[in-house]
């Protein structure tokens, strides 16, 4: 858990709802035009592409919700889950559409 109130990633979570349930799944692009998303907090890139321009910033699997196309990387989910009351669905790998 991130204990630092000055953690720069918290700026992106102001006003974000608490108590959300997340699913950990593989990223699938929404369309040819929408081929990636970003972690809501650290801005790491989620994509299906195996040939990214910067492989250190690429993630193929992470946490998302039924409430919207929000993605959170493993590190940020673990760092902020207690602070925001986030839960992981017991049905990880399955997203209800």
C-alpha positions as CSV (number, residue, x, y, z in Angstrom):
1,X,0.0,0.0,0.0
2,X,1.2,3.5,-0.8
3,X,1.5,5.4,2.5
4,X,2.8,8.5,0.9
5,X,0.1,11.2,0.7
6,X,2.3,13.0,-1.9
7,X,2.4,10.0,-4.2
8,X,2.0,11.6,-7.6
9,X,-0.3,8.8,-8.8
10,X,-3.0,9.9,-6.3
11,X,-3.7,13.0,-8.3
12,X,-5.4,10.8,-10.9
13,X,-7.7,9.2,-8.3
14,X,-9.3,12.3,-6.8
15,X,-13.0,11.8,-6.9
16,X,-12.7,8.2,-8.0
17,X,-15.4,6.0,-6.5
18,X,-14.5,3.7,-3.6
19,X,-15.6,0.1,-3.1
20,X,-15.3,-0.9,-6.7
21,X,-14.9,-4.5,-7.7
22,X,-12.2,-5.2,-10.3
23,X,-11.5,-8.1,-12.6
24,X,-8.0,-9.1,-13.5
25,X,-8.0,-9.9,-17.2
26,X,-6.0,-9.8,-20.4
27,X,-6.3,-6.6,-22.3
28,X,-8.3,-6.7,-25.5
29,X,-8.4,-3.7,-27.8
30,X,-11.9,-2.2,-28.3
31,X,-11.4,-1.5,-32.0
32,X,-8.8,-0.9,-34.7
33,X,-8.9,2.8,-33.8
34,X,-8.8,2.1,-30.0
35,X,-5.8,-0.2,-29.7
36,X,-4.6,0.6,-26.2
37,X,-5.5,2.1,-22.8
38,X,-3.5,3.4,-19.9
39,X,-3.3,2.7,-16.2
40,X,-5.5,5.3,-14.5
41,X,-2.7,6.1,-12.1
42,X,0.8,5.6,-13.5
43,X,-0.1,5.8,-17.2
44,X,1.5,2.5,-18.1
45,X,0.2,1.3,-21.5
46,X,-2.1,-1.7,-21.9
47,X,-2.0,-3.2,-25.3
48,X,-2.2,-6.5,-27.2
49,X,0.8,-5.5,-29.3
50,X,3.8,-7.7,-28.8
51,X,6.1,-5.2,-30.5
52,X,5.7,-2.0,-28.5
53,X,7.8,1.0,-29.0
54,X,8.8,0.9,-25.3
55,X,8.6,-2.6,-23.8
56,X,9.2,-1.4,-20.3
57,X,5.9,0.6,-20.3
58,X,3.7,-2.2,-21.8
59,X,1.2,-4.3,-19.9
60,X,-0.9,-7.1,-21.4
61,X,-3.0,-7.9,-18.3
62,X,-4.5,-5.8,-15.5
63,X,-7.5,-4.8,-13.5
64,X,-10.7,-3.3,-15.0
65,X,-14.3,-2.8,-14.0
66,X,-17.8,-3.2,-15.3
67,X,-18.4,0.5,-14.6
68,X,-16.2,1.8,-17.5
69,X,-13.1,1.2,-19.6
70,X,-10.8,1.9,-16.6
71,X,-7.6,0.0,-16.3
72,X,-5.2,-0.3,-13.4
73,X,-1.9,-2.1,-13.4
74,X,-1.0,-4.7,-10.9
75,X,1.4,-2.4,-9.0
76,X,-1.1,0.5,-8.6
77,X,-4.0,-1.9,-7.7
78,X,-1.9,-3.4,-4.9
79,X,-0.7,0.0,-3.7
80,X,-4.2,1.6,-3.6
81,X,-6.7,-1.2,-3.0
82,X,-6.9,-0.7,0.7
83,X,-7.1,3.1,0.5
84,X,-10.0,3.0,-2.0
85,X,-11.7,-0.2,-0.8
86,X,-11.1,-1.9,-4.1
87,X,-11.9,-5.6,-4.3
88,X,-10.8,-8.3,-6.8
89,X,-13.6,-10.4,-8.2
90,X,-13.4,-14.0,-7.3
91,X,-14.1,-14.6,-11.0
92,X,-10.8,-13.1,-12.2
93,X,-10.3,-13.4,-15.9
94,X,-14.0,-12.9,-16.6
95,X,-15.5,-9.5,-17.4
96,X,-19.3,-9.2,-17.6
97,X,-20.1,-7.2,-20.7
